[in-house]
């Protein structure tokens, strides 16, 4: 990622500390959001998550793999206007073959060991967002764009 080291460190800390993010998919002409447990690759170019194949979000992804993924550290206090950070990642989703020895699966299960049986289920899909861009908002209105392509 071509960005300043302090921003990169800030993003890594955010992605490690937060367990849940908001996935936005497209349902016909309407946006649809879902809360998902995620893990991020060391280079911050991939986010992985799991979902049941019988969900609306999975159907939306099959129909249109372009997604937006939002992670933040808000605490719902006034201090958030100065200290909160929110990151939107834009990218496309692909299904990943479930292999307990794969780097991505180990990454996901190390962050979410309680989801091992869920992920192992035949009804569950393991998915990867390949990130194209980040939009980082700090101090309420300071926006930084980072394009990975």
C-alpha positions as CSV (number, residue, x, y, z in Angstrom):
1,X,0.0,0.0,0.0
2,X,1.4,3.4,-1.0
3,X,0.6,5.6,1.9
4,X,2.3,7.2,4.8
5,X,3.5,4.8,7.5
6,X,1.5,6.3,10.3
7,X,-1.7,6.0,8.4
8,X,-0.8,2.4,7.5
9,X,-0.2,1.6,11.2
10,X,-3.4,3.2,12.2
11,X,-5.4,1.1,9.6
12,X,-3.6,-2.1,10.7
13,X,-4.5,-1.4,14.4
14,X,-8.1,-0.7,13.5
15,X,-8.5,-3.8,11.4
16,X,-6.9,-6.0,14.1
17,X,-8.9,-4.4,17.0
18,X,-12.4,-4.6,15.3
19,X,-14.1,-7.9,14.9
20,X,-17.2,-6.8,13.0
21,X,-17.7,-4.6,9.9
22,X,-20.6,-3.6,7.8
23,X,-20.8,-5.2,4.3
24,X,-22.9,-3.3,1.7
25,X,-24.1,-5.3,-1.3
26,X,-26.5,-4.4,-4.1
27,X,-30.0,-6.0,-4.2
28,X,-31.3,-5.1,-7.7
29,X,-31.3,-1.3,-7.5
30,X,-31.2,-1.0,-3.7
31,X,-28.3,-1.2,-1.2
32,X,-28.3,-3.9,1.4
33,X,-26.1,-3.9,4.5
34,X,-25.0,-6.8,6.8
35,X,-22.9,-7.0,9.9
36,X,-20.1,-9.6,9.4
37,X,-17.2,-11.0,11.4
38,X,-14.0,-10.3,9.4
39,X,-10.3,-10.7,9.3
40,X,-7.8,-8.7,7.2
41,X,-4.7,-9.8,5.5
42,X,-1.3,-8.4,6.6
43,X,-1.0,-6.3,3.4
44,X,-4.6,-5.0,3.9
45,X,-5.6,-6.0,0.4
46,X,-8.0,-8.7,1.4
47,X,-10.8,-9.0,3.9
48,X,-12.3,-12.5,4.6
49,X,-15.7,-13.4,6.1
50,X,-18.2,-16.3,6.2
51,X,-21.9,-16.4,5.5
52,X,-24.6,-19.0,4.9
53,X,-25.2,-19.6,1.3
54,X,-29.0,-19.2,1.9
55,X,-28.6,-15.5,2.9
56,X,-29.7,-12.4,1.0
57,X,-26.1,-11.0,1.1
58,X,-24.7,-14.2,-0.6
59,X,-27.4,-14.0,-3.3
60,X,-26.5,-10.3,-3.8
61,X,-22.8,-11.1,-4.1
62,X,-23.5,-13.9,-6.6
63,X,-25.5,-11.4,-8.6
64,X,-23.0,-8.5,-8.3
65,X,-19.6,-9.1,-6.6
66,X,-18.9,-5.3,-6.2
67,X,-19.2,-4.4,-2.5
68,X,-18.4,-1.7,0.0
69,X,-17.1,-2.7,3.5
70,X,-17.1,-0.3,6.5
71,X,-15.0,-0.6,9.7
72,X,-14.9,2.0,12.4
73,X,-14.0,2.4,16.1
74,X,-16.8,4.7,17.4
75,X,-17.7,4.6,21.0
76,X,-20.9,6.6,20.7
77,X,-19.4,9.4,22.8
78,X,-18.8,13.1,22.0
79,X,-15.1,12.4,21.7
80,X,-15.8,10.4,18.5
81,X,-16.1,13.7,16.6
82,X,-12.4,14.2,17.2
83,X,-11.0,10.7,17.6
84,X,-13.1,8.2,15.7
85,X,-11.9,6.7,12.4
86,X,-14.1,5.1,9.8
87,X,-12.8,3.2,6.8
88,X,-14.7,2.3,3.7
89,X,-13.1,-0.4,1.5
90,X,-14.3,-0.8,-2.1
91,X,-13.7,-4.1,-3.9
92,X,-15.1,-7.2,-5.3
93,X,-15.9,-10.5,-3.6
94,X,-14.9,-14.0,-4.6
95,X,-15.6,-17.3,-3.0
96,X,-12.6,-19.0,-1.4
97,X,-12.2,-22.8,-1.3
98,X,-12.4,-23.9,2.3
99,X,-9.1,-25.5,3.3
100,X,-8.2,-25.4,7.0
101,X,-4.5,-25.1,6.1
102,X,-4.9,-22.0,3.8
103,X,-3.4,-18.7,5.0
104,X,-6.8,-16.9,4.7
105,X,-8.7,-19.5,6.7
106,X,-6.0,-19.6,9.4
107,X,-6.2,-15.8,9.6
108,X,-10.0,-15.9,10.0
109,X,-10.1,-18.6,12.5
110,X,-7.3,-17.1,14.6
111,X,-9.4,-14.0,15.0
112,X,-12.8,-15.8,15.3
113,X,-12.1,-19.3,16.8
114,X,-15.7,-19.6,18.0
115,X,-16.8,-19.6,14.3
116,X,-14.9,-22.8,13.4
117,X,-18.0,-25.1,13.2
118,X,-20.0,-22.4,11.4
119,X,-17.2,-22.1,8.8
120,X,-16.9,-25.9,8.4
121,X,-20.6,-26.3,7.6
122,X,-21.6,-27.2,4.1
123,X,-24.2,-24.4,4.1
124,X,-21.5,-21.8,4.8
125,X,-19.5,-19.9,2.1
126,X,-16.0,-18.5,2.8
127,X,-15.6,-15.2,0.9
128,X,-12.8,-12.7,0.2
129,X,-13.0,-9.1,-0.6
130,X,-10.2,-8.0,-2.9
131,X,-9.8,-4.3,-2.0
132,X,-9.4,-1.7,-4.8
133,X,-9.6,1.5,-2.7
134,X,-9.9,2.8,0.8
135,X,-11.7,6.0,2.0
136,X,-10.5,6.9,5.4
137,X,-12.4,9.5,7.5
138,X,-10.8,10.9,10.6
139,X,-11.6,13.9,12.9
140,X,-15.2,14.0,11.6
141,X,-14.4,15.3,8.1
142,X,-10.8,14.7,7.1
143,X,-11.0,12.3,4.2
144,X,-8.0,10.4,2.7
145,X,-8.3,8.2,-0.4
146,X,-5.9,5.3,-1.1
147,X,-6.2,3.5,-4.4
148,X,-4.5,0.1,-4.6
149,X,-4.8,-0.5,-8.3
